[in-house]
Amino acid sequence: MADTVGIVVITVGIAFDLFGCVGLVRFPDIYNRLQAATKCVTLGTCFILLGVLLVSGISSTGVKAILCLIFILLTSPTAAHALARGAHLFGLKLWEQSVCDKYEEEKRERR
């Protein structure tokens, strides 16, 4: 039973990864692309690792999957935030139909 559930969870993770890759191609600017990469691919990879844990059980492979899952949950959003902030400080403009720019609002408040 755990094998079947694990394979389904892995399949869901692969689907999330696929949607993240489509978002990288389809979205108009770096900030939207970072959103797709961070949310979908992080969630997809975590689902894949969770499925590996379910299939392999509590073994050396399962422990490694847990450690990788924790590492990805901590580093991926942090790295995406650093990339977005660096892109904004470098001067890359948002898509013309973007609604708000929180970094720019924060800059104005500091002045």
Backbone torsions as a table, in degrees:
resi	resn	phi	psi	omega
1	MET	NA	-42.8	-179.6
2	ALA	-64.8	-32.6	177.8
3	ASP	-63.9	-42.8	-179.5
4	THR	-65.9	-45.3	178.4
5	VAL	-63.3	-41.1	178.3
6	GLY	-61.6	-41.5	179.0
7	ILE	-67.5	-38.1	176.9
8	VAL	-64.6	-42.6	179.3
9	VAL	-64.8	-40.0	176.5
10	ILE	-63.0	-41.1	178.3
11	THR	-62.9	-41.1	176.7
12	VAL	-63.2	-40.2	177.2
13	GLY	-63.1	-40.9	177.5
14	ILE	-64.5	-39.0	177.5
15	ALA	-62.8	-42.9	177.0
16	PHE	-61.8	-42.3	177.5
17	ASP	-61.2	-41.3	178.8
18	LEU	-62.7	-44.2	178.5
19	PHE	-64.5	-35.2	176.3
20	GLY	-64.8	-40.3	178.0
21	CYS	-66.7	-38.4	176.8
22	VAL	-64.2	-39.7	177.5
23	GLY	-63.1	-36.1	177.6
24	LEU	-62.6	-32.5	-179.5
25	VAL	-84.7	-37.7	-169.3
26	ARG	-88.5	-30.8	-173.7
27	PHE	-73.2	151.1	-167.1
28	PRO	-81.1	-30.5	-176.2
29	ASP	-134.3	173.9	-174.2
30	ILE	-63.3	-33.1	-176.5
31	TYR	-70.8	-42.1	175.6
32	ASN	-67.7	-36.6	178.1
33	ARG	-66.9	-38.1	175.2
34	LEU	-63.5	-36.4	176.3
35	GLN	-59.9	-47.0	-179.9
36	ALA	-63.7	-44.2	-177.7
37	ALA	-66.1	-41.6	-175.5
38	THR	-73.4	-52.0	-173.8
39	LYS	-71.6	-54.7	-173.9
40	CYS	-71.3	-46.8	-175.5
41	VAL	-71.8	-37.1	176.6
42	THR	-64.0	-47.4	178.9
43	LEU	-63.9	-40.9	179.0
44	GLY	-63.1	-45.4	179.7
45	THR	-65.5	-37.5	177.1
46	CYS	-66.2	-38.3	175.6
47	PHE	-64.0	-41.6	178.8
48	ILE	-62.2	-44.9	179.4
49	LEU	-66.4	-36.8	176.2
50	LEU	-64.7	-39.9	176.4
51	GLY	-64.1	-39.8	176.0
52	VAL	-61.8	-41.0	177.5
53	LEU	-61.8	-42.4	179.8
54	LEU	-66.4	-38.5	-178.5
55	VAL	-73.4	-43.0	-174.6
56	SER	-87.2	-20.4	-178.4
57	GLY	77.2	-168.2	179.4
58	ILE	-83.3	86.7	176.8
59	SER	-132.8	-170.9	178.3
60	SER	-63.6	-35.5	177.5
61	THR	-67.4	-41.3	178.7
62	GLY	-64.9	-40.0	178.2
63	VAL	-66.4	-40.7	176.8
64	LYS	-63.1	-38.1	177.8
65	ALA	-63.9	-41.0	178.1
66	ILE	-64.0	-44.7	179.4
67	LEU	-63.2	-42.2	177.4
68	CYS	-65.3	-38.8	178.6
69	LEU	-61.1	-45.7	178.5
70	ILE	-63.6	-43.3	-180.0
71	PHE	-60.8	-44.5	-179.2
72	ILE	-66.9	-40.6	179.3
73	LEU	-63.9	-29.9	179.8
74	LEU	-85.8	-38.6	-170.9
75	THR	-92.3	-33.5	-175.2
76	SER	-64.0	-50.0	177.2
77	PRO	-64.3	-35.5	178.6
78	THR	-64.6	-44.7	179.3
79	ALA	-65.4	-40.1	178.7
80	ALA	-64.8	-38.7	177.6
81	HIS	-63.9	-43.7	179.3
82	ALA	-63.6	-40.6	178.3
83	LEU	-65.7	-42.1	179.7
84	ALA	-66.1	-42.0	179.2
85	ARG	-66.3	-41.4	177.1
86	GLY	-64.1	-39.8	177.4
87	ALA	-64.6	-38.8	179.5
88	HIS	-68.8	-43.1	178.4
89	LEU	-65.9	-30.5	177.1
90	PHE	-71.7	-22.2	176.2
91	GLY	106.0	13.5	176.8
92	LEU	-69.6	126.7	-175.1
93	LYS	-79.7	151.8	173.4
94	LEU	-74.9	164.3	174.5
95	TRP	-60.9	141.9	-173.6
96	GLU	-62.0	-20.3	178.9
97	GLN	-98.9	12.4	176.4
98	SER	-67.6	144.5	-173.6
99	VAL	-84.7	-43.4	-176.9
100	CYS	-144.0	159.3	178.7
101	ASP	-130.9	93.8	-175.5
102	LYS	-65.3	-35.9	178.3
103	TYR	-63.4	-41.9	180.0
104	GLU	-67.2	-40.3	176.3
105	GLU	-61.2	-39.7	178.3
106	GLU	-65.3	-39.0	177.2
107	LYS	-61.7	-43.4	-179.1
108	ARG	-64.6	-37.1	-179.6
109	GLU	-67.6	-31.5	-178.8
110	ARG	-73.0	-27.1	-176.7
111	ARG	-76.3	NA	NA
